[in-house]
């Protein structure tokens, strides 16, 4: 009889523990863990706390699209960071799957990780609005999900990002500051359609470019954040429209500028991303009138997301939305060996160090990895 009572008490305790996990994270008061690294988005950001779980942990990266150099470097950096002594001690297993642009395939991959007992899933969502059901399933299973870069339209999950709208608006402000008039023709090279990053940067740029008093004609093309695609899109636009006064490129900036050079287009102000090749071109062609702003979205966001997931699994108090600073370099401050690297490939993204988070991977460590599923 006593044995049955003890068993009942144990089962009740287990049920209580499961119920705690099934509710997902609790909303608690701040401040949160390591605010120098995990900075809350703004003063209204709420804080989450998950029940602490003993490590080491099983973690997965559920990536979608992998057809550009940023995504490739992001996956390489995830593998490199997982191999560091700090993260290796925390991980029992680290799995990476890239599923393409199919929303259903990405959700299915996440469900597979949930059903297989993984502790955390970090993800770049293909679509910002389709993931609420899988987030609920993750919460019910006690799985910490951390979207980053292409985040979700919700405040019910912990996320890591730079302010994408601000990247667009800062780019627009810089281009307009370097134009002689508030009229003319601007070329906007967008990213991968359907993603929140593309949408938010576009809205930020348009808010500035279309502000009262401005009378710009804006030509919009799709570059998919890819050098080859952006180069062709810009070449086609120049062929049709002949001349632009300024250009904003979400990514694929190296290819976009090469298209201008190949077409012998006059050099203009260009706000682009932080590709090494773009910064090389900016430095080499500044004397000919190429003025550049290189505003970065670092692939290193993946490392901050992995670090945040571990902290959450350890029961630390975490901001619901973690803000990562926006790194940038602008004309005339492009310096070889400091913010671009002549000996590295053009498609290397230059901003991968986060001292406040103790994430400082070397380029050689990153580029020694591959982008394959594992």
N, C-alpha and C positions, 0 to 999 in steps of 0.2 A: 504493500500500500504506500509506504513512504517513498519507495522507488518511483511509483507512478506520479506522486506529487512532485518529486524532484524533476522528473521528465517533463511534466506539465509546465513547471516554472521555467525550465530551459527553453522549451518550445515557445512559451510566451515571450521570453527575452529575445529570442531569435526573430519572432514575428515583429516585435517592437523595433528591433534594429533594421529589419527589412522595410518596415513602414517609414522609418526615418529616411532611408535611401530613396524610397519610392516617391517621397515628396520633393526630391531634388534638393537644391541648395536652399538654406535658410537665408532670408534677408536680415542682415544684422547691421549694427552701427560700425562706422569707421573709427579711426583710420585703419587702412589695410596694411598688408605685409609689404615691406620694402618699397615705400612710395617713390623713392628715387628711380626705381626700375618700373614698378607697376603703378604708374601715375594715373589717378582717376581722370576721366575725360573732362569733367567740369564739376562745379560745386554741387550739382544736382545728381551726380552719379551715386547709385545705391551700391551696397556691398553685399557679397554672397559669402556663405561659409558652408562647405560640404562636411559631412562626418569624416573624421580622419580614418585613413586606411593605411595599413602597414605595407611598406614597399619591400622589395623593388616591384615596379609596375609594368604592366603590358600596355603599350601606347601605340596608336596607329595614326598615320597621316592619310586622310581621305581626300586626295587631290582630284580636281576635275581635269581641266584643260592643261596640256603639257606642250603645246605647240609653239612656244616662244622661249627666248633665252632667259627671261626672268624666271619663268616657272622651272626651267631646267636647273638654273643656279639655286633656286629655292630648295629643290629636292636634294641637290648636292650638299647644301648647307645643313639641311636637316640631318642627313647621314653623318656629316662631319661633326655636328654638335652632339649627336647621339654617341659618338665615339670619344668625346672628351671625358677625362676622369670624373668631372662633376656629374655629368648626365649618365655616363655608363654605370655608375654606382646606383643610380635610381631606376634603371630600366632592366627588367627581365627580358623584354622583347620589344622591338621597334619595327613595325610593319608599315610599308608604304604601298599604296595603290592609287593609280591615276586612271580615271574612268572616262575622260573626254568631256564633251559638252552636254551629255545626256543627263538630265536631272534625275530621272528614275534610276539610272545606273549608279549615280553617286549615292543616292539615298539607300539603294540596295546594298552597296558596299558598307555604308555605316551600320545598317541593320545587321549585316553579317558580323561586324566587329562587336556590336552589342551582344548578339546571341552567342558569340564565341568567348565572352567573358573578359573582354578588354576593359581596362580601367579608365582609359582616356582616349578621346579621338580629337585630333586637331584637323581643321578642314578649311579649304577655300571653296565656298559654296558657289555652285554654278548659277544659282538664281537666289536673289535675296528674300524671296517670299514663300518658298515651297517646303521649308524644313521644319515647320512647327510640329508636325506629328512625330518625326524621328527624334526631335529634341525631347518630347514627352516620353517616348520609349526609352531614351537614354536615361532620363531622370528616374524612371521607374526601375531601371536596372542598376542605378548608382554609378553610371558612367559620366565622367566629366567631359563635356564637349566644348571645344574652344575654336570658334570660327575666327579667322584672321584675314586681312587684306580684303577679299570680297566677303564682307560681313552680311549679317541678316537684318531684316527690318523688324527687330524685336528687342526688348530689353529683358528677356527671360533667360538669357544665356550669357556667360562670360565671353567677351570678345576682345581682340587685340587689333589695333589699326592706327594708321596715321589719319589725319583729318583730310579725307579725299576732296571734299568740297573746297577746303582751303588750298589744296594743291592746285586746283583749277583756278581759283580766284587769284592766288598769288602769281600764277603763270600769266593770267590775263593782265593783272596790274603791271607786271614787269614789261610785257610786250607794249602795252599802251604808253607806259612811261618813256619808252625808247622810240616812239613814233613822233613825227613832227606835227601831225594833225589828228583830229578825231574822226577823220573820214578815210576811206580807202578800202582795200580788200584784204581780208584775213583768211588764212587757211587753218582749219581745225582738223587735226588728224586724231580720230577717236580710237578707242581700244576695242576690246572684244564685246560685241553686242550682248545685252541681257545681263551684264554684271553690274553690281552696285558701284564698283570703282569707276567704271566707264560712265555710268549715269551721273555720279556725284561730281566727278571732275568736269564733265560737260556742263552741268548746271552752274558750278562755281565760275567757270570761264565765261559762260554766256551772261551771267549776272553782271559781270564787270564790263564785258565788251558791248552789251546791249543797254547799259545804263543810260539814263536821260542825258542828252547832249551828244552822245556818240551816234555816228551815222555810218557804221561799217557794213559792208557786204561780207557776210561770212560764208565761205564755201566749206562744206563738211564732207570728209571722206573717212573711210574705215581702214585702219591700219593693223587691227588685231594685236597691238602691242608687239609687233614683229617687224624686224628690219626689212626683210624682203618684201612683205606685204605693204608696209608703209612706203618703201621706196617706189614701188610701182604706182601706188595710189597718188603720191605726190607728183610723180612724173606725168601721170595722166592728167592731173589737175592743172599742172603748168602748161601742158600741151593745149588744153582747152581754154584756160583763162589768161594765159600769157604772163601775167605779172601779179605778184602778191606783195603787200607791204609788211606783213608780219605773219608768224606761224606759231601755233601751239600744237605740240605733239605729246600725247599721253605717254607713249613709249614706242620704240622703233625709231628713236630720234636719229641714230647713226644713218639708217637708210634714208630717212626723210631729207637730211641735209645733203647726203650724196646725190639725191635726185636733183636738188637745186644746183649743185656744182656741175653735174653732168649736163644739165640743161643750159648752163651758163647764165642762170638766173642771177640778177644782182643780189648781193648779200643783204640780208634783212635780219631784224631781231627774231630770234627763235627761242621759245621756251620749251625745253624738252625734259627728258628724264635723266637718270644718272648713269647711263651706259658709258663705259670707258671709251669706246670709239667716238661717241658724240663729243665728249670732252676733248679728245685728241683733235678732232676737226675744229672745235671752237678755238683751241689754242693756236692751231696752225693757220687758221683763216681770219683771225681777228684783224690782222693788218689790212685785209681786203674788205673789211666792213661787216664780217659775221659777228654779231653780238649775241651772246647766249646767256640764258639762265638754265641751270641744270638742277632741277628740283626732284629729289629722289624718293622713291618708294622702295625701301630696302628689302631684298629677299630675306634678310636677317630677321624679319618679323616672325618667321617660322620658329627661330630659336627662342624668341621671347615668349611665344605661345607654348612651346614645350616646357619652358621653365615655369610659366604660369600654371600649366596643367599639373605639374608636380607639386607646386605650392598648394594648389587647391586640394589635391589628393591627401596632402599632409594635414589638412584641416585649417590652413591659414585663412585669414579674412582677406578677400580679394575684391577689387573694384569690378563691377559688372562690365564696364567699358574701360579698357586700358589704352591710354594715349601714348603713342610713341612719337618723339620729336621728328620734324620733317627736315632731313638734311639737305643742304643746297650749296651750290657754288655759282657765282655769277661773274660776268665780264667786269673787270679784266683779271680776275683772281684765279685763273686756272694755272696750276703749278705742277709740273711733272714730278712724280714721286711723292706728291703730297695729296692731291685730290684727283689725279689721273695717273695712269701707269703705262708708259710707252712700250714696255716689254711684255705687257699682258694683252690678251685678245680683245678685240673691239667689243665683243658681247659680254665682257665681264662687267657686272654692276659694282660700282665703286664703294658703296656705303654698306659695310657689313660689321662694323664695330659698335658695341653699345657698352661703354665703360661702366655706366651706372648699374648695369645688369651683370657685369663681369662676363660678357660675351664678346670675345676678341679673337675671332678665328682668322688665320692667315689665308691669303688667296691660294697658296699651294695646298693647304688642307682641304679647302672647298673644292678646287678644281680636280683634285685627285679622285673624287667620288664620281659615280655615274647617276643617271636619272631614272634607272630602271625600277620597275616594281620589284619588291622582294618579299 
